[in-house]
């Protein structure tokens, strides 16, 4: 879980850097979506190598977006609420919104990256 958390911090930094670079050129939700795709790709390879110590396969890569589906829904809805309803700066809203999705992302990620036999012994 610690490795997953560290990779999450790296991934959040990657996402946020991409988001800030895209924000002047696109509406905040488009910048958020594009930055999410960039971050998700890096997250897949880092988690395959360091968190789960498993070979990255095309099948896992194609399933990996499921790990971010809940994250994406929570962060997108959260960004919308924070920016459009609560009038928080679009510069910081995605960081705050991302906090709520971390546990769900871990559970789904583990389900995809590790075979059932390996996860059965993990509590």
Residue frames as qw, qx, qy, qz and C-alpha x, y, z in Angstrom:
[[0.000, 0.887, 0.463, 0.000, 0.00, 0.00, 0.00],
 [0.326, -0.751, 0.103, 0.564, 2.92, 2.36, 0.70],
 [0.358, -0.093, 0.604, 0.706, 4.34, 1.87, -2.80],
 [0.142, 0.644, 0.683, 0.315, 0.87, 2.47, -4.24],
 [0.171, -0.909, -0.274, 0.263, 0.63, 5.69, -2.24],
 [0.360, -0.549, 0.326, 0.681, 4.06, 6.91, -3.38],
 [0.273, 0.190, 0.701, 0.630, 3.19, 6.16, -7.00],
 [0.016, 0.802, 0.595, 0.048, -0.09, 7.99, -6.40],
 [0.231, -0.821, -0.015, 0.521, 1.85, 11.07, -5.33],
 [0.307, -0.262, 0.576, 0.711, 4.04, 10.84, -8.45],
 [0.179, 0.461, 0.773, 0.398, 0.97, 10.28, -10.60],
 [0.058, -0.879, -0.425, 0.208, -0.82, 13.23, -9.02],
 [0.263, -0.662, 0.231, 0.662, 2.21, 15.42, -9.73],
 [0.263, 0.016, 0.723, 0.639, 2.27, 14.25, -13.34],
 [0.084, 0.680, 0.711, 0.156, -1.45, 14.80, -13.70],
 [0.136, -0.877, -0.261, 0.380, -1.32, 18.26, -12.12],
 [0.277, -0.466, 0.405, 0.736, 1.66, 19.40, -14.22],
 [0.179, 0.245, 0.767, 0.565, -0.13, 18.25, -17.38],
 [0.022, -0.779, -0.624, 0.060, -3.36, 19.90, -16.19],
 [0.181, -0.798, -0.043, 0.573, -1.64, 23.24, -15.59],
 [0.240, -0.256, 0.581, 0.735, 0.06, 23.08, -19.00],
 [0.082, 0.385, 0.807, 0.439, -3.24, 22.31, -20.72],
 [0.053, -0.689, -0.589, 0.418, -5.42, 24.72, -18.71],
 [0.017, 0.568, -0.093, -0.818, -4.47, 27.89, -20.65],
 [0.106, 0.184, -0.708, -0.674, -5.34, 26.17, -23.93],
 [0.361, -0.293, -0.824, -0.323, -8.52, 24.27, -23.03],
 [0.575, -0.563, -0.038, -0.593, -11.56, 24.58, -20.77],
 [0.304, -0.532, 0.701, -0.366, -10.82, 23.13, -17.33],
 [0.862, -0.007, 0.424, -0.277, -12.80, 19.89, -17.87],
 [0.821, 0.546, -0.166, 0.032, -11.03, 19.17, -21.18],
 [0.172, 0.698, -0.616, 0.324, -7.67, 19.86, -19.51],
 [0.607, -0.354, 0.594, -0.393, -8.72, 17.51, -16.69],
 [0.941, 0.220, 0.187, -0.176, -9.66, 14.70, -19.10],
 [0.672, 0.639, -0.336, 0.165, -6.45, 14.97, -21.13],
 [0.054, -0.647, 0.649, -0.398, -4.28, 15.15, -18.01],
 [0.796, -0.206, 0.448, -0.351, -6.10, 12.10, -16.60],
 [0.928, 0.371, -0.043, -0.014, -5.20, 10.05, -19.69],
 [0.400, 0.691, -0.502, 0.332, -1.55, 11.10, -19.39],
 [0.345, -0.527, 0.620, -0.468, -1.45, 10.28, -15.69],
 [0.914, -0.026, 0.254, -0.315, -3.26, 6.98, -16.14],
 [0.826, 0.477, -0.287, 0.087, -0.71, 5.74, -18.65],
 [0.204, 0.601, -0.624, 0.455, 2.20, 6.49, -16.34],
 [0.602, -0.365, 0.476, -0.527, 0.35, 5.02, -13.37],
 [0.969, 0.135, -0.046, -0.200, -0.20, 1.72, -15.19],
 [0.730, 0.450, -0.432, 0.280, 3.48, 1.16, -15.88],
 [0.018, -0.552, 0.586, -0.594, 4.68, 2.32, -12.46],
 [0.725, -0.268, 0.375, -0.512, 2.15, 0.19, -10.59],
 [0.955, 0.214, -0.184, -0.087, 2.81, -2.86, -12.75],
 [0.594, 0.481, -0.501, 0.406, 6.54, -2.61, -12.07],
 [0.120, 0.389, -0.590, 0.697, 6.78, -1.41, -8.48],
 [0.576, -0.246, 0.333, -0.705, 3.48, -1.99, -6.67],
 [0.918, 0.038, 0.181, -0.350, 2.38, -5.34, -8.06],
 [0.244, -0.520, 0.778, 0.253, 5.66, -6.58, -9.59],
 [0.700, 0.347, 0.622, -0.053, 3.81, -8.00, -12.54],
 [0.345, 0.009, 0.572, 0.744, 4.46, -7.93, -16.25],
 [0.359, 0.496, 0.129, -0.780, 2.51, -5.19, -18.03],
 [0.346, 0.211, 0.844, 0.351, 0.41, -6.88, -20.70],
 [0.144, -0.182, -0.417, -0.879, -1.89, -5.45, -23.33],
 [0.437, -0.518, -0.708, -0.197, -4.87, -7.06, -21.56],
 [0.433, -0.541, -0.453, 0.562, -3.96, -5.40, -18.25],
 [0.160, -0.131, 0.112, 0.972, -3.30, -2.09, -20.01],
 [0.254, -0.316, -0.557, -0.725, -6.71, -2.20, -21.66],
 [0.515, -0.582, -0.628, -0.022, -8.41, -3.10, -18.34],
 [0.439, -0.161, -0.372, 0.802, -6.42, -0.58, -16.30],
 [0.122, -0.322, -0.132, -0.930, -8.70, 2.36, -17.14],
 [0.592, -0.538, -0.553, -0.233, -11.29, 0.62, -14.95],
 [0.562, -0.321, -0.445, 0.619, -9.06, 1.52, -12.01],
 [0.137, -0.102, -0.046, 0.984, -9.46, 5.14, -12.91],
 [0.194, -0.503, -0.638, -0.550, -13.15, 4.98, -13.79],
 [0.451, -0.733, -0.486, 0.151, -14.22, 5.58, -10.20],
 [0.447, -0.388, -0.032, 0.805, -11.37, 8.04, -9.77],
 [0.123, 0.193, 0.437, 0.870, -12.43, 9.85, -12.91],
 [0.285, -0.659, -0.596, -0.359, -16.08, 10.04, -11.87],
 [0.505, -0.691, -0.360, 0.372, -15.25, 11.24, -8.36],
 [0.401, -0.323, 0.087, 0.853, -12.66, 13.80, -9.48],
 [0.059, 0.318, 0.508, 0.798, -14.74, 15.09, -12.39],
 [0.352, -0.729, -0.543, -0.223, -17.88, 15.45, -10.28],
 [0.543, -0.607, -0.251, 0.523, -15.80, 16.91, -7.47],
 [0.332, -0.068, 0.218, 0.915, -14.11, 19.41, -9.77],
 [0.102, -0.531, -0.540, -0.645, -17.49, 20.45, -11.14],
 [0.466, -0.752, -0.466, 0.036, -18.96, 20.93, -7.66],
 [0.546, -0.488, -0.106, 0.673, -15.91, 22.78, -6.38],
 [0.252, -0.016, 0.309, 0.917, -15.57, 25.08, -9.41],
 [0.147, -0.389, -0.538, -0.734, -19.10, 25.65, -10.66],
 [0.500, -0.665, -0.516, -0.203, -21.10, 25.39, -7.45],
 [0.613, -0.666, -0.207, 0.370, -18.66, 26.42, -4.72],
 [0.293, 0.942, -0.056, 0.153, -16.63, 28.81, -6.92],
 [0.674, -0.557, 0.342, 0.346, -13.24, 27.43, -5.90],
 [0.156, 0.726, -0.500, -0.447, -10.36, 28.10, -8.27],
 [0.935, 0.319, -0.064, -0.144, -10.15, 25.64, -11.16],
 [0.341, 0.676, -0.616, 0.216, -6.42, 25.64, -10.51],
 [0.120, -0.359, 0.814, -0.440, -6.76, 23.72, -7.20],
 [0.773, -0.037, 0.154, -0.615, -10.13, 21.96, -7.41],
 [0.854, 0.215, -0.448, -0.151, -8.91, 18.72, -9.05],
 [0.311, 0.342, -0.760, 0.457, -6.33, 18.14, -6.31],
 [0.398, -0.151, 0.545, -0.723, -8.98, 18.41, -3.63],
 [0.828, 0.130, -0.057, -0.543, -11.43, 16.28, -5.57],
 [0.656, 0.353, -0.667, -0.030, -8.89, 13.49, -6.09],
 [0.130, -0.381, 0.763, -0.505, -8.57, 12.68, -2.38],
 [0.720, -0.022, 0.378, -0.581, -11.89, 10.85, -2.21],
 [0.868, 0.348, -0.217, -0.279, -11.07, 8.33, -4.93],
 [0.104, 0.621, -0.770, 0.102, -7.80, 6.88, -3.59],
 [0.500, -0.180, 0.802, -0.274, -9.17, 3.82, -1.70],
 [0.802, 0.420, 0.299, -0.303, -11.46, 2.76, -4.54],
 [0.522, 0.732, -0.420, -0.123, -8.66, 3.09, -7.08],
 [0.133, -0.515, 0.836, -0.137, -6.40, 0.84, -4.98],
 [0.661, 0.054, 0.687, -0.296, -8.99, -1.94, -4.68],
 [0.771, 0.586, 0.121, -0.219, -9.83, -1.97, -8.40],
 [0.303, 0.767, -0.564, -0.051, -6.16, -1.71, -9.37],
 [0.333, -0.377, 0.850, -0.156, -5.24, -4.72, -7.24],
 [0.760, 0.271, 0.513, -0.292, -8.11, -6.72, -8.76],
 [0.688, 0.705, -0.092, -0.145, -6.84, -6.06, -12.30],
 [0.231, 0.770, -0.592, 0.058, -3.10, -6.32, -11.77],
 [0.176, -0.349, 0.895, -0.214, -2.99, -9.48, -9.63],
 [0.498, -0.109, -0.787, -0.347, -4.56, -12.85, -10.37],
 [0.686, -0.521, -0.115, -0.494, -7.27, -14.00, -7.96],
 [0.885, -0.164, -0.364, 0.240, -5.00, -16.65, -6.44],
 [0.461, 0.209, -0.315, 0.803, -2.53, -13.94, -5.38],
 [0.230, -0.438, 0.080, -0.866, -5.14, -11.55, -3.97],
 [0.748, -0.412, -0.460, -0.243, -6.91, -14.31, -1.98],
 [0.722, -0.258, -0.424, 0.481, -4.15, -14.27, 0.63],
 [0.212, 0.220, -0.131, 0.943, -4.02, -10.48, 0.89],
 [0.223, -0.699, -0.663, 0.146, -6.23, -8.98, 3.55]]
